[in-house]
Amino acid sequence: MAARVRDGINGGTLGTWIKLASPESVEIMAYAGFDFVIIDLEHTTLDLGAASAHIAMARALGVDPLVRVPDHGRGVIQRVLDGGAAGVVVPHVDTVEQARAVVRATRFPPRGDRGSGGTSRAGRWGLLPRADYLEYGNEQARCVVQLESETAIRNAGEILALDGVDAAFVGTADLALSMGVAAGGDEVDRLVAAALAAAAATGVPIGTACATSDQARAALARGYDYVVVSNDTSILAGGGRAIVNALRAPVAEGAAR
């Protein structure tokens, strides 16, 4: 297959995770300048109602809302796409067969198995012409596969060569966990290099998660096309802890004198 243009997620380089239910999380990240957000339904207790509110807020502020779905189930994938998500991030895609099934869940027949729901937000509540609704679903909604195991990296070349796989995401934490090694070890680094090579060969954008801006700069310098940096909960917790530490440390020092 011909190589595709690698341009991050819809051209955006910088994203962050959304884990809190309040739509103000998305609003704040949009005003902060992130290109996209990923609403996390895998590692949070967020429900589809919260995801819908997040999607609407992101759309209103011009930020691309993707949703990390909890698994490969077609039902949730279809509902968040009809809810207006710019795409889905699908965890633990280890084989070509799994990737093919995930792609088919995101595309309309004959390219896939997704049902028509043109009276949803994705169809502008029935106001979007049917042809445009179908075209957006087949051509613009992103299907991002997470590579999080040795098996996934071994199959990365074939997975990323599939028509309909729009981007890859390397989950280094789960990759290390599955191998029983440290996240920054040589074994993980070797597999990351293999994933980056597969993405370069197929022209598919590839990204990863980073905890800090320094890690994000290093990842982009290494060849990642986009990064997902921190998340709303960690940003809030880190800011709060920094304030507490800054104010309590001088008091503690004074008491010790």
N, C-alpha and C positions, 0 to 999 in steps of 0.2 A: 504494500500500500504506500501511497505517496506520503511523504513526511508532512505533518501539519505545522502550522505556525505556533511557536511556543511563546505565549504572552501572559502567563499567569492565569488567574481566574478572571475571565472576561476582561483581560488587560490589566487587572489590578494585582499589585504585588503584596500588599499589606492587609492582613485580616486579623481578627481576634475571635475567641469563643464567647458565646453568650450562654450563661448557665443559670441566671436568675430570671424569675418570672416577670418582673416589672418591665414594661416596654421602655421605661426610661433608660435601661441599660443600653438598648440599641440607640436611643436618641443621643446619649452621651458619647458613644463610640463614633457615631456619625459626625457629631460636631467636633470630635477630636481629630477626625481626618482619615479614619480607616477606609480602605477601598471596599471591603466586604466584611460581613460577619457570618459566623457559622453558628447557628442555633443548635445546641447540643441535646439531642433526645436519647443519646446512648448512655451518658454518664451523669445524668441529672434526673430529677423527678418532674421535669417540664412535661406538660401534656400538649395535645394538639391545639387547644384553645390558646395557650400561651404562645405557641409557635405562630399561630395565625396573627396574633397581636404584634409580635415581633416583626413578622414579614411585612405587615401593613406599615408599621413605623419606618422600617428600612426603605421600603419602596417610596414612601412619602418624602424621605430625605435624600434619595438618590444613592443609597448604598445597596449593593447587591446582597440579598439575604439567601444564604445556603442553609440547608438543614442536614445535620448528621443524624441519620435515621438509626434506630436501635439495632436493626438486623436487616436481612435481605427480603423481608416480607413485602409483597407487592402492594398490600393494602395501605400501609403507612407511606410508602414511596408515592403512590398515586395521590393520596390525600394532601400531602405537603406540596406536591407540584401543582395540584389544582388550587391549593391555598395561595399560590403565587410565588413559591420559592424559585429562586434563580437556578437552583439545582440541588442535587442531593449528594452528600458524602456518605459512602457506604462502607462500614467497617468490615474487617476480616474477609477480604476478597482474596482467596488463596489459589484458586484454579481458574482456568479458562472457562470451564463450564459455569462456575459461579458468576464470573464476570459477564458472560453472555446472557445469563438469566437476569442479572441486575440491569443490564442495558435494555433488554426487552421490556422490563418493568417501567422504564422511563420513556419509551417510545410508543407511538400509536401504530396500529396495523397499517401496512403489512410488515413494518420494521420491528414491531414489538407487540406487546400484549396490553398496553395501557388502555383503559376505557375512556370514553369521551365524557367530559364534564364541563361543557362550555358555559354553563350558567354560574360557574365558580369565579373566584377572584382572577384566576388565570385567564378566564374568558371575559373579563371585565363585566361579570354578572350578566352574561348573555348579550352584551352590547358589542363585543368583538366579533367580526365575521368569522364563521366557522373555519374557513380556510386559513385565516391568520392564527387562530387558536391552535390548529393542528400544526401549522408551520413552526410556531414558536416552540411547541412541545418537542417536535422532532429535530429542530435545528439549533435552538438557542438554550434550552434548559440543559444545564451541565450535569453530567454523570461522572462523579469523582470516586475512584476506587482507592481504598486504603490498603496498603501493602504492609502487613504487620507480622509476618512469619517468614521463616526460611523458605518454606514452600512457595509463598507468594513471590518472594524475590527470585527464586529459581524459575518461576513461570512468568516473570514480569515482561519479558520480551513478547511473549504470545498474548498476554493480557492487554498490554498497551497497544498492540497492533490491531485489536478488535475495533471495527467501526462502531462508533457510539461511546467509546471510552474517551472522555474529553480531558481528563486530568488524573494524575496520580497523587497520592499523599502517603508519605512514608511515616508510619507510626513507630518511632524508634523506641519508645518506652515499652510498648507491647512486644516489639521485636526482641528486645533484650530479655524481657520477662519470659517469653516463650523459649528462649535459649538457655535461661538460667545464668545469665552473665550480667555484668555491669553495663549500664546504658552507654557509657563512653568507651567501652572496650574495643580491642582490635577486631574481634569477630563481627561486632555490629558495624564498625567502620567499613569492613570489607563488603558487607551486604549493602550498605548505603551506596558505596561506589558502584556496585553492580546495578542497583536501581537507577541511579543517575545515568549510567551508560545506556540502559534500556530505554529511558525516556529520551535521551539524545538521539538514539537510533531511530525511534519511531516519531519523533517530533511532538511528543505529548508533554504538556506542562507538568512539572512535578514540584511538590511542596512538602513542607514538614512543619511541625509545631516547635516553637521556641519559648523558653520562659522569660528571656530578657532581650533587650535590644542588641546587646553585644553578640548573643548567640544568633540572633536574626541576621546581623551583618555578616557573620562568619558563614552562615548557611547560604546566603545569597552569593557570597564570594566563591563558595565551593561549587555552585552551579544550580542550586535550586531556583525555580522561577518565581515562587511566591512563598511567603511564610505566614503562619498563624501564630501571633505573638500574645502570650499571656491570655487572660480571660477576665470577665467583669468581676468575678469573685476575688481572684488573686490581686487585681489592681486595687480593689476596695480594701482588702485585708492588708496588703502591703502599705498602702497609704496610711491606714489607721495605725499600724504597728510603728511606722516611721515617726509619726507624731508622738505617740506614747514614749518611744525610746528617746526621742530628742528632748522631751520635757522631763522625763523621770531621771535620766542619767545625771544632769547637773545637781538635782536634788539629792540623789544618792551619794554623789561625790562630796557635796557639802556636809552631809550628815556624818561622813566617814572622817572628816577633818577634826 
